Amino acid sequence: MPLTLLVDTDTLAARLRDPDWVVVDCRSDPANAAFGRAEYAKGHLPGAIFLDMDSDLCGEHTGRNGRHPLPEPQRLVATLSAAGIGPGTQVVAYDDRGGASAARLWWMLRWLGHDAVAVLDGGITRWVAEGRPLATEAPAPRAARFEGRANDAMKVDAGFVAANLQRREAVLLDARVPARYRGEMEPIDPIAGRIPGARNRPLQDNLGPDGRFKPAQALRADFDAVLAGAGPERVVHYCGSGVSACHNLLAMEIAGLPGSRLYGGSWSEWIADPSRPIERG
């Protein structure tokens, strides 16, 4: 049975040599595009490949579509094929930020209909803390033929979000830290604030003190509180650029609340149009 949400370090360690498993290093830093590749070169899980959030997993920038626009589906299909991911491949994504970057690859694969993808719970941080080995050599590339078709019902665009300002049918969940949500500080984007009416669910609240995801029951209670009766099908997630918002999507799935959607352009796209309203406080 494929793993579709999380995988623990013991399970992954036992399957590192499995040719039907592909492990992907997704480390990234919003403030330093070179960070992930440099960290991968210093040391990564044995056999892991690296996919770059700012190139491999990102579309073309127009100046109005945010910092990490989704790539065209066929371009992503080509990237995944070159990474050795085929129809029967179990993918494991990891990072060093509690899954904040890895969850983006998790969501993208599911967007293309590939459900056999899981995030390493605790990431490389837990792997190293447990004394497990790292490697510095990159594995030999092994091409595959990825098959997938984008399910655009899983996402919304800026037009949908703008129309919802009046309808208020969808519940917007902002995954950024509270100070960014309130517009008190903004270390990355040129304008601080939030989309009007959005609620705050910082992705850090999905994790326990050990850096792993909270149990499903605890996550369910958390989301029930913030959603206040709204069903998951009404929920739209966003963040700064559509990457860390996927952490809340994953957390809701773990909690047994499937069916929420992603606003991929997120805050960085929203503020690219000065006519769009913002909210602070």
KATA-V473077 format. One record per residue. N is the residue number from 0. RES is the residue in three letters. SS is DSSP state (alpha for helix, beta for strand, coil for the rest). Layout:
# KATA-V473077
n	res	ss
N	RES	SS
N	RES	SS
This chain:
# KATA-V473077
n	res	ss
0	MET	coil
1	PRO	coil
2	LEU	coil
3	THR	coil
4	LEU	coil
5	LEU	beta
6	VAL	beta
7	ASP	coil
8	THR	alpha
9	ASP	alpha
10	THR	alpha
11	LEU	alpha
12	ALA	alpha
13	ALA	alpha
14	ARG	alpha
15	LEU	coil
16	ARG	coil
17	ASP	coil
18	PRO	coil
19	ASP	coil
20	TRP	beta
21	VAL	beta
22	VAL	beta
23	VAL	beta
24	ASP	beta
25	CYS	coil
26	ARG	coil
27	SER	coil
28	ASP	coil
29	PRO	coil
30	ALA	coil
31	ASN	coil
32	ALA	coil
33	ALA	coil
34	PHE	alpha
35	GLY	alpha
36	ARG	alpha
37	ALA	alpha
38	GLU	alpha
39	TYR	alpha
40	ALA	alpha
41	LYS	alpha
42	GLY	coil
43	HIS	beta
44	LEU	coil
45	PRO	coil
46	GLY	coil
47	ALA	coil
48	ILE	beta
49	PHE	beta
50	LEU	coil
51	ASP	coil
52	MET	coil
53	ASP	coil
54	SER	coil
55	ASP	coil
56	LEU	coil
57	CYS	coil
58	GLY	coil
59	GLU	coil
60	HIS	coil
61	THR	coil
62	GLY	coil
63	ARG	coil
64	ASN	coil
65	GLY	coil
66	ARG	coil
67	HIS	coil
68	PRO	coil
69	LEU	coil
70	PRO	coil
71	GLU	coil
72	PRO	alpha
73	GLN	alpha
74	ARG	alpha
75	LEU	alpha
76	VAL	alpha
77	ALA	alpha
78	THR	alpha
79	LEU	alpha
80	SER	alpha
81	ALA	alpha
82	ALA	coil
83	GLY	coil
84	ILE	coil
85	GLY	coil
86	PRO	coil
87	GLY	coil
88	THR	coil
89	GLN	beta
90	VAL	beta
91	VAL	beta
92	ALA	beta
93	TYR	beta
94	ASP	coil
95	ASP	coil
96	ARG	coil
97	GLY	coil
98	GLY	coil
99	ALA	coil
100	SER	coil
101	ALA	alpha
102	ALA	alpha
103	ARG	alpha
104	LEU	alpha
105	TRP	alpha
106	TRP	alpha
107	MET	alpha
108	LEU	alpha
109	ARG	alpha
110	TRP	alpha
111	LEU	coil
112	GLY	coil
113	HIS	coil
114	ASP	coil
115	ALA	coil
116	VAL	beta
117	ALA	beta
118	VAL	beta
119	LEU	beta
120	ASP	coil
121	GLY	coil
122	GLY	alpha
123	ILE	alpha
124	THR	alpha
125	ARG	alpha
126	TRP	alpha
127	VAL	alpha
128	ALA	alpha
129	GLU	coil
130	GLY	coil
131	ARG	coil
132	PRO	coil
133	LEU	coil
134	ALA	beta
135	THR	coil
136	GLU	coil
137	ALA	coil
138	PRO	coil
139	ALA	coil
140	PRO	coil
141	ARG	coil
142	ALA	coil
143	ALA	coil
144	ARG	coil
145	PHE	coil
146	GLU	coil
147	GLY	coil
148	ARG	coil
149	ALA	coil
150	ASN	coil
151	ASP	alpha
152	ALA	alpha
153	MET	alpha
154	LYS	beta
155	VAL	beta
156	ASP	coil
157	ALA	alpha
158	GLY	alpha
159	PHE	alpha
160	VAL	alpha
161	ALA	alpha
162	ALA	alpha
163	ASN	alpha
164	LEU	alpha
165	GLN	alpha
166	ARG	alpha
167	ARG	coil
168	GLU	coil
169	ALA	coil
170	VAL	beta
171	LEU	beta
172	LEU	beta
173	ASP	beta
174	ALA	coil
175	ARG	coil
176	VAL	coil
177	PRO	alpha
178	ALA	alpha
179	ARG	alpha
180	TYR	alpha
181	ARG	coil
182	GLY	coil
183	GLU	coil
184	MET	coil
185	GLU	coil
186	PRO	coil
187	ILE	coil
188	ASP	coil
189	PRO	coil
190	ILE	coil
191	ALA	coil
192	GLY	coil
193	ARG	beta
194	ILE	coil
195	PRO	coil
196	GLY	coil
197	ALA	coil
198	ARG	beta
199	ASN	beta
200	ARG	coil
201	PRO	coil
202	LEU	alpha
203	GLN	alpha
204	ASP	alpha
205	ASN	alpha
206	LEU	beta
207	GLY	coil
208	PRO	coil
209	ASP	coil
210	GLY	coil
211	ARG	coil
212	PHE	beta
213	LYS	coil
214	PRO	coil
215	ALA	alpha
216	GLN	alpha
217	ALA	alpha
218	LEU	alpha
219	ARG	alpha
220	ALA	alpha
221	ASP	alpha
222	PHE	alpha
223	ASP	alpha
224	ALA	alpha
225	VAL	alpha
226	LEU	alpha
227	ALA	coil
228	GLY	coil
229	ALA	coil
230	GLY	coil
231	PRO	alpha
232	GLU	alpha
233	ARG	alpha
234	VAL	beta
235	VAL	beta
236	HIS	beta
237	TYR	beta
238	CYS	coil
239	GLY	coil
240	SER	coil
241	GLY	coil
242	VAL	coil
243	SER	coil
244	ALA	alpha
245	CYS	alpha
246	HIS	alpha
247	ASN	alpha
248	LEU	alpha
249	LEU	alpha
250	ALA	alpha
251	MET	alpha
252	GLU	alpha
253	ILE	alpha
254	ALA	coil
255	GLY	coil
256	LEU	coil
257	PRO	coil
258	GLY	coil
259	SER	coil
260	ARG	beta
261	LEU	beta
262	TYR	beta
263	GLY	coil
264	GLY	coil
265	SER	alpha
266	TRP	alpha
267	SER	alpha
268	GLU	alpha
269	TRP	alpha
270	ILE	coil
271	ALA	coil
272	ASP	coil
273	PRO	coil
274	SER	coil
275	ARG	coil
276	PRO	coil
277	ILE	coil
278	GLU	beta
279	ARG	coil
280	GLY	coil
